[in-house]
C-alpha cells in the first residue's frame, strides 16, 4: 500500500474508525476508548468553544467565544478518552463489520463509466487525441471517487487497536505465544469433530469408537478489519477463526464475532491412543505405542480370513482441550510435550485476566490536562521572550515599553501576575547580556513552533508592533527582530 500512498492526498473523508488502547501490565487489563479522529475533533472543538465563551463572560472586552473556529490543530486523545470494557469493544467491532461496503459498488459504477468513456472516445475520427485530452479530467476524477470511497469504507468499518504490554503482561503474553509456537511446531495437529461409534468391533481394529479427526490450521495473522501493530496466533476450526489477542480470544464466526476472556477459558491436556486412520498419520514426533489390524477377532488377534488385513499403528496423541464461553476445541497433537505445556503457559495471562479491570481514564485526563497547561505556559513563555527581544532591540527598555509589555501580557491572560512577569523580563535581560541578544532571538525563532493557531500568530505579531511603538520611536533593530520572528512564525508548520 505504500506504493500508492500518494493517493491519500485525494482523500477528503474524515477518519471515523474506532480507536482503542488496551494495557496489559502488572495490575491486569485496562481498556480505553480513545475516540475516532472525527469524534475527538468534535469533542475538543466543543470544549474549546465552551472554554473561550466562559472566558468572554468574565468581564473581558471581546466575546472570544464568538470566534469562528474552523478546526482543532492538535488532538490529544487522552483529553477525551473513556474507560470501556471488552464486551463494548466486541459490540463495536461486530457492528462495524456488519456495515455494507460501498467501495465494490462504486468501483463497478466507475468501471462501467470508464467503458462508456472509452467507447465514446474511440468513436471520434481522432481517437488517440480525444483520449489524451479527455483523460486529463476523467482519470483524476475516477481516482478521486475511488480513493474517497475506499477511505469512507475504512472509516466506517475499521477498528484500531493499540496495545501497551509491560511487566508481567509482557511475560505472560510471551509465554502464551511460546506455547502456541511449540504447538504449531508439531508435525500434526488435528481437530476432533466428534466420535464414531461401532457395534461390531471386529471390523474397526477392535475399537468401539474412534475420534473423527480433521486437520486444523494454525498460523500467525492479523484479524480482518483490525488495524493491529503485530501478528497474533490464529487457529481455524469449525469454520471459526480464533485470534489469540494479548487480552482475549477474538472469535470470527461468519458475519458474527465474539470475544472470550482468558479468565473464562478452561485449558486442559491429556493423552489418548487412537488408530492411524484417515487424517491421523504416524509422524516423526508421534509416539507409537502398539498396533492393531484392520480386521480382528473377538480376542483382538488378526482375522486371517482377509488377505488385505493391514496392520494399523496405534498412536498416543497429546490432547489439548480449550473450552468455555461457548467454545469447545479438542485438539490431537502429535508432539505430546507441546500439548501438555500449553496449560501452564496460558496460566500467566489467565491470572492477569482474573484481576479487576483497571480504570485509567481519569488519570489520563489529569495527565493530558497537565500537558495542555505545560504547552500553554510554553506559548506564553515564547510570547514573553519575543516581546522582550523587541523591547531590548535598541539596547534598553523605556518605561513606556515596560508598561505596554505588562499591559499586553495581562490582556492575553498570561498565567503570571505582574511581579512574576517583571521577574521573567529581568531574567531575560540578564541572559541577553550574557549570551547576546541575537542568540536569544535565535532561541525564540526555534521555539515559535509551539504557536500553531493562526489567531495566536496574528496576536503575537500585533503585540510586537505595539511594544515597538510604545515609546513613540521605532528603530531599525526593532523592525528587523520583529520581522525575523514573524518570518519564523510563518515558516513553522
Beta strands, then each sheet from edge to edge (+ up, - down):
strand 1: 18-25
strand 2: 28-33
strand 3: 82-83
strand 4: 159-165
strand 5: 189-197
strand 6: 209-215
strand 7: 217-221
strand 8: 226-227
strand 9: 232-237
strand 10: 240-244
strand 11: 248-253
strand 12: 256-261
strand 13: 266-275
strand 14: 287-293
strand 15: 311-324
strand 16: 327-333
sheet 1: 3+ 2- 1+ 4+ 8+
sheet 2: 6+ 5- 16+ 15- 13+
sheet 3: 6+ 5- 16+ 15- 14+
sheet 4: 7+ 9- 10+ 11- 12+
end
